[in-house]
Amino acid sequence: MDEICLGRPIRLKISQHPKEMDRRMEPAKRDLIPLADVIANLMTDGTLPFDSEDADIWRVWHEVVGEFSAVCKPTRIRKKRLQVTVPDPIWLQELRFSEKRIRADLNRKLQRNAVIKIDFKVGPQ
């Protein structure tokens, strides 16, 4: 085998025989599962790490928060806790006062108890 040095810390070994490499890859090819099958299984067996209906939060966000949607964006939802990013501490304080109303309006619009708490944090938009 030839050895190639890429700088000091990294050394890669290159096989002189491409067939050697093909033989090592064969078992892995047999074990591959088509991506469509993986996705279909995730959607039907209940192992998704989130509720797929939670994607509706992003769809209705502007309608629910109105003018605030220009300065706050939902970032993620986990265990019914919605994380919303705001540009600065002033907006953080303002939206904390409105958290209860926003949460109630969001749940009403979604017609379910999708969000039990909204956590506002300062960060890039």
N, C-alpha and C positions, 0 to 999 in steps of 0.2 A: 504494500500500500504506500501511496505517496502521502506526504504530509505537507500541508500548507500552513504558513504562519501568518495570521492577520493581526499584526501588532504583537504585543508581548503576552497578554493573558489568554488569548483565544487561539486554539489550535483545532483545525478540522482535518479529519482523515477522509480521503477520497478513495473509493474502491476503484481498482483498475478493471474490475469485471462487472459490467452493468447487470449481468444475469444474477450475480450474487445478491444484488439489491432487490431484484424482482422476486427472488425466492423468499426474502425476508418479509416482503409486503403482502404476499399471497394470503396468509392467515387473516390479516387485518381486513382485506377486501371481503372475505367471506362473512365476517362479523358485522359489517356495516348494515345499518337500518336506514331505509329511505327517509329523508327529512319529512316528507308528507305524512308518513306513518307515525313518526314521533309527535308531530303537531296534533294529528288526529287523536292520538292516545291521550295527550295532555288535555285536550278539550273535552274528552268524554269521561275520563276516569277521576276527575275531581282533584288532581294533584297540582293544579295551577297555584302559584303562591299569591294570587290575588283574585278578586271577584271581577270577572270580565265586564260586568255591568258598571263597575266603577269608572270605566272609560267615558261614560256619559257625563261625568263631572266636568271634564274638559270641554265637552260639547256645549254645555249650558252655562259655563262659568260667566261669560260676558253678560248674558241675560240676567243672571242672578245678582251679580255684584255691580252691574251698571258702570258708572264712571270710574269706579275703583279698578276695573279690569285693565286700565292703561298702566297702572302702577303695581299691580300684584298678579302673580301667576301661580296656579297650583303646580307644585313640583312632583309630589308623589302622595300616594295614600297607602297606609299600612295599618292594619288592624283598626280600620275605621277612623284613623287619625290622619287628617289631611294636612300636608305641609304646604305652606304658601310662602313664596319668596317676594320680598318687597325691597325697593332700592335703598332706603335709608331709615334710620331710627324714628324719624318723625312719622313716616307712614306706618311703621311698625306699631307705634303707640296709637295712632288713629284707628287702625284696623283692629287692634285688640279690643277697643271699645265697641266695635261693630261685630265682633266674632259671633255672639249669640244670634243676632239677627241674620247674618250671612249663613250660618249653619242651619237655622230653621228654614230659611228661604230655599237653600240648596236641597235639603231633605224633602221639602214640600214639592219642589219642582221635579225631583227624581221619584217622588211617590213611594219613598221607602226611607228607612233610617240608615242612610249610607255613611254619614259622618257624625261621629260623637264628639269630636274635638278638632279645632283648627289651630295648628301651631304656626305662627308667623315667624319668619326669620329674615334677617337682612342678608342679601346676596345679589349676585349679578343677575340681570334679567335675561 
